[in-house]
Amino acid sequence: MEYIVICDFDGTITIEDTVNAMADKFAGNEWRKLDEMWMSGKHDAREISQKILGMMKTNEIELKEFVRGIEIDSKFKEFIDYIREKCIEFYIISDGFDFNIDHILEKNNIEGLMSFSNILQFEGSNLLGVYPNANEDCRKCGNCKSNLINDINLDNKKVIYIGDGHSDKCASKKADYIFAKKGLASYLKDNGTEFVEFENFGDVLSGVKKIIS
């Protein structure tokens, strides 16, 4: 049996959601009303995202320093070492931004991980989001994880999915095995979907070992 691991980034690999942390730091409090609109699923996620970015008062240098201070799960490196040892495909698929992913992984000396996300660009003090993997038929997320899983998993391997939140709901339906926490865990419980609840990547590592053994 062959497996592929798909993993969320914000709040899953990192201890906190990096985009929310950015907004709390640089956008004040009003952004949370927009976040509630996104969570409702009734608005174009890209428009909501850009409005929140437009509220942030920062620049590339300041933002880089800030995001590099966001911590990752203490067991994530151990998990990645195991995945590499077993030659299992691993992808980060995030509805956050490449800027955050790249700098946080670099800060933690983690190299060679493939990621798919939205793109953050800077024009002076203005932050701009680019959303190359949006689903025009849905628009609930900036980065359509479900479509990306279909594109990545061409060999129809068993999908192990790891996530924590709203943008993981649809993607989890593509999984054969799900590791979930926080909002995703609550959603799966409410819908009667089988999953393994985890606190950290030590739990995920133990579960994955059982799956592939």
MIGUVO-562773 format. One record per residue: residue in one letter; z, x, y of N, C-alpha, C in turn. Coordinates in steps of 0.05 Angstrom, whole numbers, plus 5000, padded with zeros to 4 digits. Example, Ala and Ser with C-alpha at 12.3 -4.5 7.8 and 13.67 -1.06 7.14 Angstrom:
2
<'a'; <5156; 5264; 4886>; <5156; 5246; 4910>; <5156; 5264; 4934>>
<'s'; <5142; 5257; 4955>; <5143; 5273; 4979>; <5157; 5258; 5001>>
END
This chain:
213
<'m'; <5000; 5017; 4976>; <5000; 5000; 5000>; <5000; 5018; 5025>>
<'e'; <4983; 5011; 5044>; <4982; 5026; 5069>; <4994; 5009; 5092>>
<'y'; <5007; 5023; 5111>; <5021; 5009; 5132>; <5012; 5020; 5159>>
<'i'; <5016; 5003; 5180>; <5012; 5011; 5207>; <5036; 5000; 5223>>
<'v'; <5047; 5017; 5241>; <5070; 5009; 5257>; <5061; 5005; 5285>>
<'i'; <5067; 4981; 5296>; <5061; 4973; 5323>; <5088; 4970; 5338>>
<'c'; <5091; 4983; 5360>; <5118; 4983; 5373>; <5115; 4977; 5403>>
<'d'; <5131; 4959; 5412>; <5135; 4954; 5441>; <5148; 4979; 5454>>
<'f'; <5147; 4981; 5480>; <5159; 5003; 5494>; <5184; 4995; 5510>>
<'d'; <5180; 4977; 5529>; <5202; 4970; 5548>; <5224; 4954; 5535>>
<'g'; <5248; 4965; 5535>; <5270; 4951; 5522>; <5271; 4954; 5492>>
<'t'; <5251; 4967; 5481>; <5250; 4972; 5452>; <5254; 5002; 5447>>
<'i'; <5235; 5018; 5456>; <5238; 5047; 5456>; <5257; 5056; 5478>>
<'t'; <5255; 5044; 5501>; <5274; 5050; 5523>; <5298; 5031; 5521>>
<'i'; <5320; 5040; 5532>; <5344; 5024; 5531>; <5341; 4999; 5549>>
<'e'; <5327; 5002; 5571>; <5323; 4979; 5589>; <5293; 4976; 5595>>
<'d'; <5285; 4953; 5604>; <5258; 4948; 5612>; <5251; 4964; 5637>>
<'t'; <5232; 4982; 5635>; <5226; 5000; 5657>; <5215; 4986; 5681>>
<'v'; <5199; 4965; 5677>; <5187; 4951; 5700>; <5208; 4935; 5714>>
<'n'; <5226; 4922; 5699>; <5248; 4908; 5711>; <5266; 4927; 5727>>
<'a'; <5271; 4951; 5715>; <5287; 4971; 5729>; <5274; 4980; 5755>>
<'m'; <5248; 4983; 5755>; <5233; 4990; 5779>; <5236; 4969; 5800>>
<'a'; <5233; 4944; 5791>; <5235; 4922; 5810>; <5263; 4919; 5822>>
<'d'; <5283; 4922; 5805>; <5311; 4921; 5815>; <5316; 4943; 5836>>
<'k'; <5304; 4966; 5831>; <5309; 4989; 5849>; <5293; 4987; 5875>>
<'f'; <5268; 4979; 5873>; <5250; 4981; 5896>; <5240; 4955; 5908>>
<'a'; <5246; 4932; 5895>; <5234; 4907; 5905>; <5255; 4887; 5914>>
<'g'; <5281; 4893; 5913>; <5301; 4873; 5921>; <5305; 4852; 5899>>
<'n'; <5313; 4829; 5907>; <5320; 4808; 5887>; <5299; 4786; 5884>>
<'e'; <5281; 4783; 5903>; <5262; 4761; 5902>; <5243; 4762; 5879>>
<'w'; <5239; 4786; 5867>; <5220; 4789; 5846>; <5228; 4772; 5821>>
<'r'; <5253; 4766; 5818>; <5262; 4752; 5794>; <5251; 4724; 5793>>
<'k'; <5246; 4712; 5815>; <5233; 4685; 5815>; <5205; 4687; 5804>>
<'l'; <5191; 4709; 5810>; <5164; 4713; 5799>; <5166; 4718; 5769>>
<'d'; <5186; 4733; 5761>; <5190; 4739; 5732>; <5195; 4713; 5717>>
<'e'; <5209; 4694; 5728>; <5214; 4668; 5715>; <5187; 4653; 5713>>
<'m'; <5170; 4656; 5732>; <5144; 4643; 5731>; <5127; 4655; 5708>>
<'w'; <5129; 4682; 5705>; <5115; 4695; 5683>; <5125; 4685; 5656>>
<'m'; <5152; 4684; 5653>; <5164; 4676; 5628>; <5157; 4647; 5620>>
<'s'; <5151; 4631; 5640>; <5143; 4603; 5634>; <5117; 4601; 5620>>
<'g'; <5100; 4622; 5623>; <5074; 4622; 5609>; <5053; 4605; 5623>>
<'k'; <5059; 4595; 5647>; <5041; 4577; 5660>; <5025; 4590; 5683>>
<'h'; <5028; 4616; 5686>; <5015; 4630; 5708>; <5001; 4655; 5697>>
<'d'; <4981; 4665; 5712>; <4967; 4689; 5704>; <4985; 4713; 5707>>
<'a'; <4991; 4726; 5684>; <5010; 4748; 5684>; <5001; 4771; 5703>>
<'r'; <4975; 4775; 5706>; <4966; 4797; 5723>; <4972; 4791; 5752>>
<'e'; <4969; 4766; 5760>; <4975; 4759; 5788>; <5005; 4762; 5794>>
<'i'; <5021; 4753; 5775>; <5050; 4756; 5778>; <5058; 4786; 5779>>
<'s'; <5047; 4802; 5761>; <5052; 4830; 5760>; <5045; 4844; 5787>>
<'q'; <5021; 4837; 5797>; <5013; 4850; 5822>; <5030; 4842; 5846>>
<'k'; <5039; 4817; 5846>; <5056; 4809; 5867>; <5083; 4824; 5867>>
<'i'; <5093; 4828; 5843>; <5118; 4844; 5840>; <5114; 4873; 5849>>
<'l'; <5091; 4884; 5840>; <5085; 4912; 5849>; <5082; 4913; 5879>>
<'g'; <5071; 4893; 5891>; <5068; 4892; 5920>; <5094; 4891; 5935>>
<'m'; <5115; 4883; 5922>; <5141; 4881; 5934>; <5156; 4907; 5933>>
<'m'; <5147; 4926; 5917>; <5161; 4951; 5913>; <5156; 4971; 5936>>
<'k'; <5177; 4981; 5947>; <5175; 5001; 5969>; <5182; 5029; 5958>>
<'t'; <5161; 5043; 5948>; <5165; 5069; 5937>; <5139; 5084; 5937>>
<'n'; <5139; 5108; 5926>; <5114; 5124; 5924>; <5114; 5138; 5897>>
<'e'; <5093; 5152; 5891>; <5089; 5164; 5864>; <5111; 5184; 5858>>
<'i'; <5118; 5201; 5876>; <5138; 5222; 5871>; <5165; 5209; 5866>>
<'e'; <5173; 5191; 5883>; <5199; 5177; 5880>; <5200; 5161; 5854>>
<'l'; <5178; 5147; 5848>; <5178; 5131; 5824>; <5179; 5148; 5798>>
<'k'; <5165; 5170; 5799>; <5165; 5189; 5776>; <5194; 5198; 5770>>
<'e'; <5208; 5206; 5791>; <5235; 5216; 5788>; <5253; 5193; 5777>>
<'f'; <5248; 5169; 5786>; <5265; 5147; 5777>; <5260; 5140; 5748>>
<'v'; <5235; 5137; 5740>; <5229; 5129; 5712>; <5237; 5150; 5692>>
<'r'; <5236; 5175; 5700>; <5244; 5197; 5682>; <5274; 5196; 5676>>
<'g'; <5288; 5182; 5692>; <5317; 5179; 5687>; <5324; 5156; 5669>>
<'i'; <5305; 5141; 5660>; <5310; 5118; 5642>; <5312; 5129; 5613>>
<'e'; <5333; 5122; 5600>; <5338; 5132; 5573>; <5323; 5118; 5551>>
<'i'; <5318; 5132; 5530>; <5306; 5120; 5506>; <5327; 5117; 5484>>
<'d'; <5320; 5101; 5464>; <5338; 5097; 5441>; <5344; 5124; 5428>>
<'s'; <5369; 5129; 5423>; <5378; 5156; 5414>; <5367; 5162; 5386>>
<'k'; <5358; 5142; 5371>; <5348; 5146; 5344>; <5318; 5146; 5342>>
<'f'; <5304; 5143; 5365>; <5275; 5140; 5365>; <5261; 5165; 5355>>
<'k'; <5270; 5188; 5363>; <5258; 5213; 5355>; <5260; 5217; 5324>>
<'e'; <5283; 5210; 5314>; <5287; 5212; 5285>; <5267; 5193; 5270>>
<'f'; <5264; 5169; 5282>; <5245; 5150; 5270>; <5217; 5161; 5270>>
<'i'; <5208; 5172; 5293>; <5181; 5182; 5296>; <5177; 5206; 5277>>
<'d'; <5197; 5223; 5274>; <5195; 5245; 5255>; <5189; 5235; 5226>>
<'y'; <5202; 5213; 5219>; <5198; 5202; 5192>; <5170; 5190; 5190>>
<'i'; <5161; 5175; 5210>; <5135; 5163; 5210>; <5113; 5185; 5207>>
<'r'; <5117; 5207; 5221>; <5097; 5229; 5219>; <5099; 5242; 5192>>
<'e'; <5123; 5246; 5181>; <5126; 5258; 5155>; <5111; 5242; 5133>>
<'k'; <5111; 5215; 5137>; <5098; 5197; 5117>; <5069; 5191; 5124>>
<'c'; <5060; 5203; 5146>; <5032; 5199; 5155>; <5025; 5170; 5159>>
<'i'; <5043; 5155; 5171>; <5039; 5127; 5177>; <5028; 5124; 5206>>
<'e'; <5007; 5108; 5209>; <4996; 5104; 5236>; <5017; 5091; 5253>>
<'f'; <5019; 5100; 5278>; <5039; 5089; 5297>; <5026; 5086; 5324>>
<'y'; <5030; 5062; 5337>; <5019; 5057; 5363>; <5039; 5043; 5380>>
<'i'; <5041; 5052; 5405>; <5056; 5037; 5425>; <5037; 5018; 5439>>
<'i'; <5045; 4992; 5439>; <5029; 4972; 5453>; <5048; 4958; 5473>>
<'s'; <5043; 4962; 5498>; <5063; 4954; 5519>; <5050; 4936; 5540>>
<'d'; <5065; 4917; 5550>; <5056; 4901; 5573>; <5066; 4913; 5598>>
<'g'; <5077; 4938; 5596>; <5085; 4953; 5619>; <5063; 4972; 5628>>
<'f'; <5071; 4995; 5639>; <5051; 5013; 5651>; <5050; 5041; 5639>>
<'d'; <5026; 5051; 5639>; <5022; 5078; 5627>; <5038; 5100; 5642>>
<'f'; <5041; 5097; 5668>; <5057; 5116; 5684>; <5085; 5119; 5673>>
<'n'; <5098; 5097; 5667>; <5125; 5098; 5657>; <5126; 5109; 5629>>
<'i'; <5108; 5100; 5612>; <5108; 5110; 5584>; <5103; 5140; 5583>>
<'d'; <5083; 5149; 5597>; <5076; 5178; 5597>; <5099; 5196; 5606>>
<'h'; <5111; 5188; 5629>; <5132; 5205; 5640>; <5157; 5204; 5624>>
<'i'; <5164; 5182; 5612>; <5189; 5180; 5596>; <5185; 5195; 5570>>
<'l'; <5162; 5193; 5557>; <5158; 5208; 5533>; <5158; 5238; 5538>>
<'e'; <5145; 5246; 5560>; <5144; 5274; 5568>; <5172; 5284; 5573>>
<'k'; <5188; 5269; 5587>; <5216; 5277; 5594>; <5231; 5282; 5568>>
<'n'; <5225; 5267; 5547>; <5240; 5269; 5522>; <5226; 5287; 5501>>
<'n'; <5206; 5302; 5511>; <5191; 5321; 5493>; <5179; 5307; 5469>>
<'i'; <5168; 5284; 5473>; <5154; 5269; 5452>; <5124; 5269; 5458>>
<'e'; <5109; 5282; 5441>; <5080; 5285; 5446>; <5064; 5272; 5424>>
<'g'; <5039; 5265; 5431>; <5020; 5257; 5411>; <5021; 5228; 5402>>
<'l'; <5035; 5211; 5417>; <5036; 5183; 5409>; <5014; 5168; 5424>>
<'m'; <4999; 5152; 5409>; <4978; 5135; 5421>; <4991; 5110; 5433>>
<'s'; <4983; 5104; 5458>; <4993; 5080; 5471>; <4971; 5064; 5485>>
<'f'; <4975; 5038; 5485>; <4958; 5019; 5499>; <4975; 5003; 5518>>
<'s'; <4968; 5003; 5544>; <4985; 4989; 5563>; <4968; 4982; 5588>>
<'n'; <4981; 4970; 5607>; <4969; 4967; 5633>; <4970; 4994; 5648>>
<'i'; <4954; 4996; 5669>; <4951; 5021; 5683>; <4963; 5018; 5711>>
<'l'; <4979; 5038; 5719>; <4990; 5037; 5746>; <4976; 5058; 5764>>
<'q'; <4966; 5049; 5786>; <4952; 5066; 5805>; <4967; 5066; 5832>>
<'f'; <4963; 5087; 5847>; <4976; 5090; 5873>; <4955; 5094; 5895>>
<'e'; <4958; 5078; 5916>; <4942; 5081; 5940>; <4962; 5084; 5963>>
<'g'; <4970; 5109; 5969>; <4990; 5114; 5988>; <5017; 5103; 5979>>
<'s'; <5028; 5084; 5994>; <5054; 5072; 5986>; <5049; 5046; 5971>>
<'n'; <5024; 5039; 5965>; <5018; 5014; 5951>; <5015; 5019; 5921>>
<'l'; <5027; 5002; 5905>; <5024; 5003; 5876>; <5005; 4982; 5866>>
<'l'; <4986; 4991; 5850>; <4965; 4972; 5840>; <4965; 4972; 5810>>
<'g'; <4963; 4948; 5798>; <4962; 4946; 5770>; <4933; 4941; 5761>>
<'v'; <4925; 4954; 5739>; <4899; 4950; 5727>; <4904; 4941; 5698>>
<'y'; <4890; 4920; 5689>; <4896; 4907; 5664>; <4871; 4906; 5646>>
<'p'; <4864; 4928; 5633>; <4839; 4930; 5618>; <4839; 4914; 5593>>
<'n'; <4862; 4907; 5582>; <4863; 4893; 5557>; <4873; 4864; 5559>>
<'a'; <4868; 4852; 5582>; <4876; 4824; 5586>; <4859; 4805; 5570>>
<'n'; <4870; 4783; 5562>; <4856; 4762; 5548>; <4849; 4740; 5567>>
<'e'; <4824; 4737; 5575>; <4816; 4718; 5595>; <4820; 4689; 5586>>
<'d'; <4823; 4685; 5560>; <4827; 4658; 5549>; <4856; 4650; 5549>>
<'c'; <4874; 4669; 5555>; <4903; 4664; 5553>; <4917; 4670; 5580>>
<'r'; <4917; 4696; 5587>; <4928; 4705; 5613>; <4958; 4704; 5614>>
<'k'; <4971; 4700; 5592>; <5001; 4699; 5592>; <5013; 4727; 5594>>
<'c'; <4997; 4747; 5586>; <5005; 4775; 5588>; <4983; 4791; 5601>>
<'g'; <4991; 4813; 5613>; <4970; 4831; 5624>; <4956; 4847; 5603>>
<'n'; <4970; 4853; 5582>; <4960; 4870; 5560>; <4962; 4853; 5534>>
<'c'; <4939; 4844; 5524>; <4940; 4826; 5501>; <4945; 4842; 5475>>
<'k'; <4969; 4840; 5466>; <4977; 4856; 5443>; <4964; 4845; 5417>>
<'s'; <4961; 4819; 5415>; <4948; 4808; 5391>; <4920; 4818; 5388>>
<'n'; <4904; 4818; 5409>; <4877; 4828; 5407>; <4876; 4858; 5400>>
<'l'; <4894; 4873; 5412>; <4895; 4901; 5407>; <4902; 4907; 5378>>
<'i'; <4920; 4892; 5366>; <4927; 4895; 5338>; <4902; 4890; 5321>>
<'n'; <4887; 4869; 5327>; <4862; 4864; 5313>; <4843; 4887; 5315>>
<'d'; <4841; 4898; 5339>; <4822; 4920; 5343>; <4830; 4946; 5329>>
<'i'; <4857; 4951; 5328>; <4867; 4975; 5317>; <4867; 4974; 5286>>
<'n'; <4875; 4952; 5275>; <4879; 4950; 5246>; <4854; 4942; 5232>>
<'l'; <4834; 4958; 5234>; <4808; 4952; 5222>; <4808; 4953; 5192>>
<'d'; <4827; 4968; 5180>; <4829; 4971; 5151>; <4848; 4951; 5139>>
<'n'; <4857; 4932; 5156>; <4874; 4910; 5146>; <4899; 4921; 5132>>
<'k'; <4912; 4940; 5144>; <4937; 4951; 5133>; <4960; 4931; 5138>>
<'k'; <4982; 4934; 5124>; <5005; 4918; 5128>; <5017; 4926; 5155>>
<'v'; <5023; 4906; 5172>; <5032; 4911; 5199>; <5063; 4909; 5201>>
<'i'; <5075; 4930; 5210>; <5104; 4931; 5216>; <5106; 4929; 5246>>
<'y'; <5119; 4908; 5256>; <5120; 4904; 5285>; <5149; 4907; 5295>>
<'i'; <5152; 4921; 5318>; <5179; 4926; 5329>; <5178; 4917; 5358>>
<'g'; <5196; 4898; 5366>; <5195; 4889; 5394>; <5221; 4875; 5402>>
<'d'; <5221; 4867; 5427>; <5246; 4855; 5438>; <5242; 4831; 5456>>
<'g'; <5218; 4825; 5465>; <5216; 4806; 5487>; <5192; 4787; 5487>>
<'h'; <5188; 4775; 5511>; <5168; 4754; 5515>; <5140; 4763; 5507>>
<'s'; <5132; 4786; 5514>; <5104; 4795; 5508>; <5100; 4802; 5479>>
<'d'; <5121; 4801; 5463>; <5119; 4807; 5435>; <5116; 4782; 5418>>
<'k'; <5119; 4759; 5430>; <5119; 4734; 5414>; <5093; 4729; 5399>>
<'c'; <5071; 4730; 5413>; <5045; 4726; 5400>; <5038; 4748; 5381>>
<'a'; <5044; 4773; 5390>; <5037; 4796; 5373>; <5052; 4796; 5347>>
<'s'; <5077; 4786; 5347>; <5093; 4785; 5322>; <5080; 4768; 5301>>
<'k'; <5063; 4749; 5309>; <5049; 4732; 5290>; <5028; 4747; 5273>>
<'k'; <5021; 4771; 5283>; <5002; 4788; 5269>; <5016; 4806; 5248>>
<'a'; <5042; 4805; 5247>; <5058; 4824; 5231>; <5064; 4814; 5203>>
<'d'; <5066; 4832; 5184>; <5075; 4827; 5158>; <5106; 4831; 5156>>
<'y'; <5116; 4849; 5173>; <5144; 4855; 5174>; <5151; 4857; 5204>>
<'i'; <5174; 4845; 5212>; <5182; 4845; 5240>; <5210; 4855; 5243>>
<'f'; <5213; 4874; 5262>; <5240; 4883; 5270>; <5243; 4874; 5299>>
<'a'; <5264; 4858; 5304>; <5266; 4846; 5331>; <5295; 4847; 5341>>
<'k'; <5297; 4845; 5368>; <5323; 4842; 5381>; <5320; 4826; 5406>>
<'k'; <5342; 4819; 5419>; <5342; 4805; 5444>; <5325; 4780; 5444>>
<'g'; <5308; 4776; 5464>; <5293; 4751; 5466>; <5274; 4746; 5443>>
<'l'; <5262; 4767; 5432>; <5244; 4762; 5410>; <5259; 4753; 5385>>
<'a'; <5283; 4764; 5381>; <5299; 4755; 5358>; <5306; 4726; 5361>>
<'s'; <5314; 4717; 5385>; <5321; 4689; 5390>; <5297; 4671; 5385>>
<'y'; <5274; 4679; 5395>; <5249; 4664; 5391>; <5243; 4661; 5361>>
<'l'; <5245; 4682; 5346>; <5238; 4681; 5318>; <5258; 4664; 5303>>
<'k'; <5283; 4666; 5310>; <5304; 4648; 5297>; <5297; 4619; 5302>>
<'d'; <5291; 4613; 5327>; <5285; 4585; 5334>; <5261; 4574; 5319>>
<'n'; <5242; 4592; 5312>; <5218; 4584; 5299>; <5219; 4588; 5269>>
<'g'; <5241; 4596; 5259>; <5245; 4599; 5230>; <5228; 4621; 5218>>
<'t'; <5222; 4642; 5234>; <5206; 4664; 5225>; <5224; 4686; 5213>>
<'e'; <5216; 4697; 5191>; <5232; 4718; 5178>; <5229; 4744; 5193>>
<'f'; <5251; 4757; 5198>; <5251; 4783; 5212>; <5277; 4798; 5206>>
<'v'; <5277; 4823; 5213>; <5302; 4839; 5211>; <5311; 4845; 5240>>
<'e'; <5336; 4837; 5245>; <5347; 4843; 5272>; <5358; 4871; 5273>>
<'f'; <5353; 4885; 5295>; <5362; 4912; 5297>; <5376; 4917; 5324>>
<'e'; <5393; 4937; 5324>; <5407; 4946; 5348>; <5394; 4972; 5359>>
<'n'; <5386; 4990; 5341>; <5373; 5015; 5349>; <5354; 5024; 5327>>
<'f'; <5340; 5046; 5332>; <5319; 5055; 5313>; <5331; 5066; 5288>>
<'g'; <5357; 5071; 5287>; <5369; 5077; 5261>; <5367; 5054; 5242>>
<'d'; <5371; 5030; 5252>; <5368; 5005; 5236>; <5339; 5002; 5227>>
<'v'; <5320; 5007; 5246>; <5292; 5004; 5240>; <5283; 5025; 5218>>
<'l'; <5293; 5049; 5221>; <5287; 5070; 5202>; <5296; 5062; 5174>>
<'s'; <5320; 5052; 5172>; <5330; 5044; 5146>; <5313; 5022; 5134>>
<'g'; <5305; 5003; 5151>; <5288; 4980; 5142>; <5261; 4989; 5133>>
<'v'; <5249; 5007; 5149>; <5222; 5016; 5142>; <5222; 5032; 5116>>
<'k'; <5242; 5048; 5112>; <5245; 5063; 5087>; <5245; 5044; 5063>>
<'k'; <5258; 5021; 5065>; <5259; 5002; 5043>; <5232; 4989; 5039>>
<'i'; <5217; 4985; 5061>; <5191; 4972; 5058>; <5171; 4990; 5044>>
<'i'; <5171; 5015; 5051>; <5150; 5032; 5040>; <5158; 5047; 5015>>
<'s'; <5183; 5043; 5006>; <5192; 5057; 4982>; <5179; 5045; 4957>>
END
